[in-house]
Amino acid sequence: MTEPVVVTGLGIVSPIGMDVASFTRSLRAGRCGVEVVTDPAHDDEPALLAPLVGFDLATALDGLDGLDGLAGLKPELRREVLRAGHRSPITIQAALSAATQAWLEAELPTRPVPGDRVGIVVGGNNLTGAYAFDQYDTYLREPMYLPARYALQVKDTDHVGTLSQALGITGEGYTVGASSASGNAAVMHAARMIGCGAVDVCLAVGAMSRLDPPERAALAKLGVLAEPDGTEVEAPRPFDRERSGFVPGEAVACLVLESRTGARRRGSLPLVELAGYAQALDGNSLSDPSVAGEARAMNTALAQAGVSGCRVDYVNAHATATPAGDDAELAALRRVLGTGRPWINSTKALVGHTLSAAGAVEAVATVVQMRGGFIHPNPTLRHPVGDGYRLVGATAVETTIDCALSNSFGFGGFNSCLVMLRA
Amino acid sequence: MNEHEVFEVVRDKTVEVLPEVAPAEVSIDGSLVDLGANSIDRVDIVTLSMEELGVTIPPTEFADVKDLRSLVTLLERYA
């Protein structure tokens, strides 16, 4: 493999924390962001969602100033970020906050890199279904009243254009997509761009998904969504016998990646090393998981990292709380890891399935747990499935994590794995 | 609707689209370009104004609109 890549900055906006510090506290406490919401497109039927509530970009940026470990937000940068986000949909405003957090943590304002040596990869496709759905009535009523920026904002690439404008990124930039593995795809591509010398620093963003009513209804039709049971929120329940499907979550996360040498030269602090990564397709357009495909992705990533399965201390599982998915992943983990030693949890128990963002959100969760020496609980795990796995229950575990895996799998046969080592 | 009422709508939408501009800075003798509006901001302000006034104006009509006074005049004609 080419030169090691390290993570030097993190940012997140999520239902359980709108910055990394508060997200980390929520993970430790096992705080779950799932709520019962009503669906106005379906007779106000109750549905489960981990929503992003109360986010405001200006307020979020004000909150960054003075946060531990973040270089102060200079007025010029604040102005550029607000200017870029002012007329943008909430998904992009939240991405701006996450990217700015990561940018500050990586000390890019104070230890700068030329703009054309910084790249950006945004993970996610079909991000604007809700945006277009929300505008459809206006279109029917009077197309001339569609927002001026519609033609720009309806494209996924508006994320790349807007983030690059706010932060002055003029190296290479793209969107990439791998269904629910898009976040990992973004991290992988960012690492590859650094490895081949195209850029020196690269942002990897897992973009926020907001489901439009038809897509939500379509997922329910597949039987993969957890439905509310009375007023108690008892889902999602990854790895529990009572699991009944996933709950969508609204979040965006950003990681700053650079080569280890580059970080040392720049004087920026590596948070973890991204030692290996891999993706493997099943050659299957459907939604059913493949034990063999998942195992292949994990084994390839471990081999790239030069690490054997028995060294893994922690697995941040993809586990969405669908029976087929959870079971396939546990079987794949058994094949790859051999032992039942590693702790296993799923961050989806707390933030829901953040879809296009999941790989990046869960990479952030993996990094903060590694650095914090803890593994977050799975609060609704009462009757674990499977035998011989160390599944984290309702209490957080305090432990040293030197080596972690973060898995993401996606409909259409996508299997991906990131291997992280203590920096 | 008179010219002043139309101008007030345009001023409100200008401030909505350009948060760094205060209402007092928007004068009928000025231009959106001078207030820092780029091309898409100008379309944004015009779209919001048209919707507020309940009018639709074909894009070709805007060929001679160069400043706020000519914009207000055009909108008033349709309002």
Interface residues (C-beta under 8 A of the other chain):
Chain A: R79 L82 R83 H86 R87 E142 M144 Y145 L146 P147 A148 R149 L152
Chain B: V17 P19 E20 I40 D41 V43 D44 V46 T47 M50 E51 T56
